Amino acid sequence: MQDLFDLTGKVAMVTGATRGLGESAARALAKAGAEVAVCGRVQADLDRVSGDLHALGRQAQGFSLDVLSKEKVRQTVELILERFGRIDILVNNAGVNNRQPVLEYPEEAWDLVLATNLKGYFLVAQAVAPQMIKRGYGKVINMSSILGTVGLPGQLAYAASKGGVDQITKVMALEWAKLGVRVNAIGPTYFETDLVKQLRNDPERFNFINERTPMGRWGYPEELEGIVIFLAAQASDFITGQTIYIDGGWTIW
């Protein structure tokens, strides 16, 4: 049974891996045995996370990645392939948010959120998938959100981007299903990370999220680890094109 979740010998690439749920995903994959290409934008954070994964006994290295540029994505993927030889698992996680009402939403904020959260996933998957297809094996995990299927005020571009993530996940899965590449998405709710510290410090929003969640609380970062390992491992080999919600029951309503 343990072999179904063993990632020993696998190589994972995680974008947005230096904070929040991306860092949790990178740590989960390392715990399960994978070597990890830690991708982000700040060198100090890349060094910190890759050092943490080394302490777990795994090979890990930080790589600067700008998901807004097709050419820079291609260059980074080439560097990862030179270092590790292949990429078996891709976790698309790099993302941004801008919370403003629709009538006040700046065009430049819309463009940045959609370019980072949606186009960035496409560009990275497009660069990574060919070597997976060539070998007849690969796992792509796109980080979506409950906001891909439910709506909340102030989440115009973010919700649009995550709805798009759910859809590109389905299209990628369909096109690559017979080529050995499985593509799935994870739809988290609000988790206790530094990225949402402002929301947690807002009593009204904090209480709303608790009340809206059947389990009555936010998620803990370590609670993401199981689903990441599952979707990356042999245990999920007959699952593709799905968005799996890890949300304390939010989407039951």
C-alpha positions in Angstrom: 0.0 0.0 0.0 2.8 2.4 0.9 4.2 2.1 -2.7 1.0 3.7 -4.0 2.1 7.0 -2.4 5.9 6.7 -2.7 7.5 9.4 -4.8 11.1 8.2 -4.4 13.0 8.9 -7.6 10.5 11.3 -9.0 11.3 14.9 -9.8 8.8 17.7 -9.1 8.6 21.3 -10.2 6.6 23.6 -8.0 5.8 27.2 -9.0 5.1 29.8 -6.3 6.9 27.4 -4.0 8.4 29.9 -1.5 5.3 30.7 0.5 1.8 29.7 1.3 0.3 26.6 -0.2 3.0 26.3 -2.8 5.6 25.9 0.0 3.3 23.3 1.6 3.1 21.4 -1.7 6.8 21.4 -2.2 7.3 20.1 1.4 4.7 17.4 0.9 6.3 16.1 -2.2 9.7 16.0 -0.6 8.3 14.2 2.4 7.0 11.5 0.0 10.4 11.1 -1.5 10.5 13.4 -4.5 13.4 15.7 -5.6 12.0 19.2 -5.9 12.7 22.2 -8.2 11.6 25.1 -6.1 10.4 28.0 -8.3 9.8 31.6 -7.2 11.0 35.1 -7.6 13.0 36.0 -4.4 16.3 34.4 -4.1 16.5 34.4 -0.3 13.1 32.6 -0.2 14.3 30.1 -2.8 17.4 29.4 -0.7 15.3 29.0 2.5 12.8 26.5 1.1 15.3 24.5 -0.8 17.4 24.4 2.3 14.4 23.1 4.3 13.9 20.3 1.8 17.6 19.4 1.9 17.1 19.0 5.6 14.5 16.4 4.9 17.1 14.4 3.0 15.9 15.4 -0.5 17.7 16.9 -3.5 16.2 20.4 -4.0 17.3 23.6 -5.8 15.8 27.0 -6.2 15.1 28.5 -9.7 14.0 32.0 -10.5 10.8 31.9 -12.5 8.7 34.6 -14.2 5.5 33.0 -15.3 4.5 36.1 -17.3 7.1 35.5 -20.0 7.0 32.5 -22.3 10.7 32.8 -23.0 11.7 33.0 -19.4 9.5 30.0 -18.6 11.2 28.1 -21.3 14.7 29.0 -20.0 13.8 28.0 -16.5 12.4 24.7 -17.5 15.6 24.0 -19.5 17.7 24.7 -16.4 15.6 22.4 -14.3 15.9 19.6 -17.0 19.7 20.1 -17.1 19.9 19.8 -13.3 17.4 16.9 -12.7 17.1 15.2 -16.1 13.3 15.3 -16.2 10.2 16.6 -14.6 7.7 13.9 -13.5 5.4 16.2 -11.5 4.4 19.8 -12.1 2.5 21.8 -9.5 1.2 25.0 -11.0 0.7 27.3 -8.1 2.2 30.8 -8.7 -0.6 33.4 -8.3 -1.6 36.8 -7.2 -4.9 38.5 -6.1 -6.4 41.9 -6.0 -9.6 42.4 -4.0 -11.7 45.3 -5.2 -15.4 45.9 -6.1 -16.3 45.3 -9.8 -17.0 49.0 -10.5 -13.7 50.0 -9.1 -11.6 47.2 -10.4 -8.5 48.6 -12.3 -7.8 47.2 -15.7 -4.1 46.7 -14.9 -5.0 44.6 -11.9 -7.3 42.4 -14.0 -4.6 41.9 -16.6 -2.0 41.0 -13.9 -4.2 38.5 -12.1 -5.4 36.8 -15.3 -1.9 36.7 -16.7 -0.3 35.3 -13.6 -3.0 32.8 -12.4 -4.2 31.5 -15.7 -1.9 32.3 -18.6 1.1 31.5 -16.4 -0.3 28.0 -15.8 -0.7 27.5 -19.5 2.8 28.7 -20.3 4.5 26.5 -17.7 2.4 23.4 -18.6 3.1 24.0 -22.3 6.9 24.1 -21.6 6.9 21.1 -19.2 4.5 18.6 -20.8 6.4 17.7 -24.0 9.1 15.8 -22.1 6.4 14.1 -20.1 4.6 13.1 -23.2 7.8 11.9 -24.8 8.4 9.5 -21.8 4.7 8.6 -21.6 4.4 9.7 -17.9 3.6 12.8 -16.0 1.4 14.4 -13.3 0.2 18.0 -13.6 -1.5 19.5 -10.6 -3.1 23.0 -11.1 -3.8 24.9 -7.9 -7.4 26.2 -8.3 -9.7 27.5 -5.5 -13.3 27.2 -4.2 -13.6 30.5 -6.0 -13.4 28.6 -9.3 -17.0 27.5 -8.6 -18.4 29.8 -5.9 -18.6 33.6 -6.0 -17.6 36.2 -3.3 -17.6 40.0 -3.5 -14.3 41.6 -4.3 -12.9 38.5 -6.1 -13.6 39.5 -9.7 -10.4 38.6 -11.4 -9.3 35.9 -9.0 -12.5 34.0 -9.4 -12.4 34.4 -13.2 -8.8 33.1 -13.2 -9.6 30.1 -11.0 -12.7 29.2 -13.1 -10.4 29.3 -16.0 -7.9 27.0 -14.2 -10.7 24.4 -13.8 -11.4 24.5 -17.5 -7.8 24.4 -18.8 -7.3 21.4 -16.5 -10.1 19.6 -18.3 -8.8 20.5 -21.8 -5.2 19.4 -20.9 -6.5 16.2 -19.4 -8.5 15.4 -22.5 -5.6 16.1 -24.9 -3.0 14.1 -22.9 -5.1 11.3 -21.4 -3.8 8.7 -23.8 -0.3 10.0 -23.7 0.4 9.0 -20.1 -0.1 12.5 -18.6 -2.7 13.0 -15.9 -3.9 16.6 -15.2 -6.0 17.5 -12.1 -6.7 20.5 -10.0 -6.9 21.2 -6.3 -9.6 23.7 -5.0 -8.6 24.9 -1.6 -10.7 27.1 0.7 -9.0 29.7 3.0 -5.9 28.3 4.7 -4.0 29.8 7.6 -1.0 31.2 5.7 0.8 34.6 5.7 -0.8 35.4 2.4 -4.2 35.9 4.0 -3.1 37.4 7.3 -5.0 40.6 6.5 -8.3 38.6 6.2 -7.6 36.7 9.4 -7.1 40.0 11.2 -10.5 41.2 10.0 -13.0 39.9 12.5 -16.0 40.2 10.2 -14.3 38.3 7.3 -12.7 35.8 9.7 -16.1 35.0 11.3 -17.8 34.8 7.9 -15.4 32.2 6.7 -15.8 30.2 9.9 -19.6 30.3 9.7 -19.7 29.5 6.0 -17.5 26.4 6.4 -19.4 23.4 7.7 -16.3 22.3 9.7 -16.3 25.7 11.3 -12.7 26.7 10.7 -9.9 27.6 8.2 -7.7 25.0 6.8 -4.2 24.3 8.2 -1.3 24.2 5.6 -0.3 20.7 6.5 -3.9 19.5 5.6 -3.0 20.2 1.9 -0.2 17.7 1.9 -2.2 14.5 1.5 -4.1 15.6 -1.6 -0.9 16.8 -3.3 0.9 13.5 -2.6 -2.2 11.5 -3.8 -2.5 13.4 -7.1 1.3 13.1 -7.7 1.5 9.4 -6.9 0.6 6.1 -8.4 -2.5 6.0 -6.3 -4.3 8.5 -8.6 -3.2 7.0 -11.9 -6.9 6.6 -13.1 -7.9 10.1 -12.2 -7.7 13.0 -14.6 -9.5 16.2 -15.5 -10.9 16.6 -11.9 -10.9 19.5 -9.5 -10.8 18.1 -6.0 -12.0 20.6 -3.3 -10.2 20.7 0.1 -12.5 23.1 1.8 -14.0 21.8 5.0 -17.3 21.3 3.2 -17.7 24.8 1.8 -18.8 23.7 -1.6 -21.4 21.3 -0.2 -23.9 24.2 0.0 
